[in-house]
Amino acid sequence: MTSSASLRAAASAPDPNARRERTGLWLMVSGGVLLGTLGIFLEEAGQSPLMAVWFRCAFGLLALTAWFAVTRRWHELKLSGTARTAAVSAGVLAVLNWVLFFGAIERTSIGVATVVVHVQPFLVMAFGAWWWKERITRAQGVAAVAALIGLALASGWVDGALTGAGWSSTYLWGIGLALLNSVGYAALTLIALRARGVSPLALAWWQCAVGAVVLAWWPLSQGWPPAGPAWAWLIGLGVIHTGLAYVVLYAGVARLAAGRVAVLQFVYPASAVAVEWAVYGRALSPSQMVGVCMMLLALVVVGTRRANQTA
């Protein structure tokens, strides 16, 4: 009887792995939704990309420093040799990426810029095949082609071609900046993968530290934003969209398999599209939504395959 009761109790006990994955799922979804509101803060602040990036770095640095202090994980920030070089290089690249991204939002829209940037996983796959001779399966190749078609749809290029409505030079610059950001984001991902012994949050701290120093000349030379709501929106970019969002996202990543992480990364652009529609009434066209879905499905294939290859 005792043995039977023990077996029943064990069977009814919650699976710790399932609970861990469920927590990771909600953390990644929450982090993606938080990042999806970033464009709103940027637009409401009404500042130049360089000013917005400096505030994001400076207050993101303060928020992450507070997190390291509370968790007493200062040792993660002490880097040396190649790890420090990788962290500083990643910091410079991250600052450039944020400037490009904010400039892309300014010239296109929150949803379009965010979706275009998220072609990055396929660039990582291509760079890996080029530099490290990683094998690309047929399914991954088909997914990459589908993602490029989805990108053309999501960016609005097909709509413009079918209707004969030309793109403005401003919009074209915005798409170009978003694509450059995607390339830089892919390079940043590769640097992070090669930065052995550096935790993701430590890398984010170093990125913010580098950005706060490198861009300090901008507010000092151009003047500070006027006191008022702009400061609250700008501080939110650092505290909410860098400090809080990164802590939540990386906590979720640590609890999930690589395949699920790759798919859940698309919560960010999906929420950016939804938030922009809800707040500003700017919705993607039906063909753009088809493009977003194509990119998501392609990301599912690539993420699953990469997870199986590294398992």
C-alpha positions in Angstrom: 0.0 0.0 0.0 2.8 2.3 0.9 4.6 1.6 -2.4 1.3 2.1 -4.4 0.6 5.4 -2.6 4.1 6.6 -3.3 3.8 5.8 -7.0 0.5 7.7 -7.2 2.0 10.7 -5.4 5.0 10.7 -7.8 2.7 10.5 -10.8 0.6 13.4 -9.6 3.6 15.6 -8.6 4.2 18.5 -11.0 7.0 17.9 -13.5 9.8 20.5 -12.6 11.0 20.5 -16.2 7.5 21.3 -17.5 7.1 24.0 -14.9 10.5 25.5 -15.9 9.6 25.5 -19.6 6.2 27.1 -18.9 7.9 29.8 -16.8 10.4 30.4 -19.6 7.6 30.7 -22.1 5.8 33.4 -20.2 9.0 35.3 -19.5 10.0 35.4 -23.2 6.5 36.4 -24.2 6.4 39.1 -21.6 9.9 40.4 -22.6 8.8 40.4 -26.3 5.6 42.3 -25.5 7.7 44.8 -23.5 10.0 45.4 -26.4 7.0 45.7 -28.7 6.2 49.0 -27.0 9.6 50.5 -27.6 8.6 52.3 -30.8 5.8 54.1 -28.9 8.3 55.5 -26.4 10.6 56.6 -29.2 7.9 58.4 -31.1 6.4 60.1 -28.0 9.8 61.3 -26.9 10.3 63.1 -30.2 14.1 63.1 -30.1 16.8 62.3 -32.6 18.0 58.7 -32.8 21.4 59.6 -31.3 19.7 61.3 -28.3 17.3 58.4 -27.8 20.2 55.8 -28.0 22.3 57.7 -25.5 19.3 57.7 -23.0 18.7 54.1 -23.7 22.4 53.3 -22.9 22.7 55.5 -19.9 19.6 54.5 -18.1 19.8 50.9 -19.3 23.3 50.9 -17.7 21.8 52.2 -14.4 19.0 49.6 -14.5 21.3 46.7 -15.2 23.8 47.9 -12.6 21.1 47.9 -10.0 20.1 44.4 -11.0 23.7 43.1 -10.7 23.9 44.8 -7.3 20.7 43.2 -6.0 21.6 39.8 -7.3 25.3 40.1 -6.2 26.6 38.9 -9.5 29.3 41.5 -9.9 31.9 38.9 -10.8 30.1 38.4 -14.2 31.2 42.0 -15.2 34.9 41.3 -14.6 36.2 40.5 -18.1 39.7 40.2 -19.4 41.6 39.3 -22.6 39.5 38.3 -25.6 36.2 38.4 -23.6 36.7 42.1 -22.9 37.6 42.8 -26.5 34.5 40.9 -27.6 32.3 42.8 -25.1 33.6 46.2 -26.2 33.3 45.3 -29.9 29.8 44.1 -29.3 29.1 47.4 -27.4 30.2 49.6 -30.3 28.2 47.4 -32.8 25.1 47.5 -30.5 25.1 51.3 -30.4 25.4 51.5 -34.2 22.5 49.0 -34.5 20.3 51.0 -32.2 21.0 54.2 -34.1 20.1 52.5 -37.4 17.0 50.9 -35.9 15.7 54.2 -34.5 16.5 55.9 -37.7 14.5 53.2 -39.6 11.5 53.6 -37.4 11.6 57.4 -38.0 11.5 56.9 -41.8 9.1 53.9 -42.1 7.0 52.8 -39.2 7.4 50.8 -36.0 6.0 47.6 -37.4 7.8 47.6 -40.7 11.2 48.5 -39.3 10.9 45.9 -36.6 9.8 43.1 -38.9 12.5 43.9 -41.5 15.2 43.7 -38.8 14.0 40.2 -37.8 15.4 38.7 -41.0 18.6 38.5 -38.8 18.4 34.7 -38.0 18.7 33.9 -41.7 21.7 36.1 -42.0 23.3 34.3 -39.0 22.6 31.1 -40.8 24.2 32.4 -44.0 27.2 33.8 -42.2 27.7 30.6 -40.3 27.7 28.6 -43.6 30.2 31.1 -45.2 32.7 31.6 -42.3 32.4 28.3 -40.4 31.3 26.0 -43.2 28.1 25.0 -41.3 25.8 22.8 -43.3 22.5 24.2 -44.5 19.8 21.6 -45.0 17.3 21.7 -47.9 14.6 22.7 -45.5 16.6 25.6 -44.1 17.4 26.8 -47.7 13.7 26.7 -48.6 12.8 28.5 -45.4 15.4 31.2 -46.2 13.9 31.8 -49.6 10.4 31.9 -48.1 11.7 34.4 -45.5 13.1 36.7 -48.2 9.7 36.6 -50.1 8.0 37.3 -46.8 10.4 40.2 -46.2 9.5 41.7 -49.6 5.8 41.4 -48.7 6.1 42.7 -45.2 8.2 45.7 -46.2 5.5 46.8 -48.6 7.6 46.5 -51.7 5.0 44.2 -53.4 2.2 46.6 -52.6 4.1 49.4 -54.2 4.9 47.4 -57.3 1.3 46.2 -57.9 -0.3 49.6 -57.3 2.3 51.6 -59.2 2.9 53.7 -56.1 6.5 54.5 -55.9 8.4 54.6 -52.6 9.6 57.9 -51.3 13.3 58.3 -50.8 12.7 58.6 -47.1 11.0 55.3 -46.9 13.7 53.6 -49.0 16.3 55.0 -46.6 14.3 53.6 -43.7 14.2 50.1 -45.3 17.9 50.3 -46.0 18.7 51.3 -42.4 16.6 48.4 -41.1 18.4 46.0 -43.4 21.8 47.3 -42.3 20.6 47.0 -38.7 19.8 43.3 -39.4 23.3 42.7 -40.8 24.8 44.4 -37.8 22.5 42.4 -35.5 23.6 39.2 -37.1 27.2 40.1 -36.6 26.5 41.0 -33.0 24.9 37.6 -32.5 28.0 35.9 -33.9 30.3 37.9 -31.6 28.1 37.0 -28.6 28.3 33.3 -29.6 32.1 33.5 -29.7 32.4 35.5 -26.4 33.0 32.5 -24.2 32.4 32.9 -20.5 30.4 36.2 -20.9 26.8 36.0 -19.7 24.1 37.7 -21.9 23.3 40.3 -19.3 27.0 41.1 -18.7 27.3 41.6 -22.4 24.3 43.9 -22.4 25.8 45.8 -19.4 29.0 46.4 -21.4 27.0 47.4 -24.5 25.2 50.1 -22.5 28.5 51.2 -20.8 30.2 51.6 -24.2 27.2 53.5 -25.6 26.9 55.8 -22.6 30.5 56.8 -23.0 30.8 56.9 -26.8 27.6 59.0 -27.3 28.0 61.3 -24.4 29.2 64.1 -26.7 25.8 64.3 -28.4 23.6 65.6 -25.5 26.5 67.7 -24.3 26.9 69.4 -27.7 23.3 69.5 -28.9 21.7 70.3 -25.5 19.4 68.2 -23.3 15.7 67.6 -24.1 13.3 70.1 -22.5 12.1 69.1 -19.1 8.8 67.3 -19.2 7.3 64.1 -20.8 10.2 63.6 -23.2 12.4 62.7 -20.3 10.0 60.1 -19.0 9.7 58.5 -22.4 13.5 58.5 -22.9 14.2 57.1 -19.4 11.7 54.4 -20.2 13.8 53.3 -23.2 16.6 52.5 -20.8 14.8 51.2 -17.7 12.0 49.3 -19.4 13.3 48.3 -22.8 16.8 47.6 -21.8 17.0 46.8 -18.1 13.7 45.1 -17.4 13.1 43.6 -20.8 16.6 42.1 -21.1 16.4 40.6 -17.6 13.0 39.1 -18.3 14.0 37.8 -21.8 17.3 36.2 -20.8 15.7 34.6 -17.8 13.2 33.0 -20.2 16.0 32.0 -22.7 17.8 30.1 -19.9 14.7 27.9 -19.3 13.9 27.0 -22.9 15.4 24.9 -25.7 17.0 26.7 -28.6 14.2 25.8 -31.1 11.5 27.4 -28.9 13.7 30.5 -28.2 14.1 31.1 -32.0 10.3 31.0 -32.5 9.4 33.1 -29.5 11.8 35.8 -30.7 9.1 36.7 -33.2 6.8 37.8 -30.3 8.7 41.1 -30.4 7.9 42.2 -34.0 4.4 40.7 -33.8 3.6 42.8 -30.6 5.2 45.9 -32.3 2.8 45.6 -35.2 -0.1 45.1 -32.8 0.8 47.9 -30.5 1.3 50.4 -33.4 -2.1 49.5 -34.7 -3.8 49.8 -31.3 -2.1 53.1 -30.4 -1.8 54.9 -33.7 -4.2 53.1 -35.9 -1.5 52.2 -38.4 -2.1 48.6 -39.6 -0.1 46.5 -42.1 -1.8 45.7 -45.4 -3.1 42.1 -46.0 -0.1 41.3 -48.1 2.3 42.6 -45.4 0.6 40.4 -42.9 1.0 37.4 -45.2 4.7 38.3 -45.4 5.0 38.5 -41.6 3.4 35.0 -41.3 5.8 33.6 -44.0 8.8 34.9 -42.0 7.4 33.4 -38.8 6.9 30.0 -40.4 10.4 30.1 -41.9 11.8 31.0 -38.5 10.1 28.0 -37.0 11.8 25.7 -39.6 15.2 27.3 -39.1 15.0 27.4 -35.3 13.9 23.8 -35.1 16.6 22.6 -37.4 19.4 24.5 -35.7 18.2 23.2 -32.3 18.4 19.6 -33.7 21.8 20.2 -35.1 23.2 21.5 -31.9 21.5 19.0 -29.6 
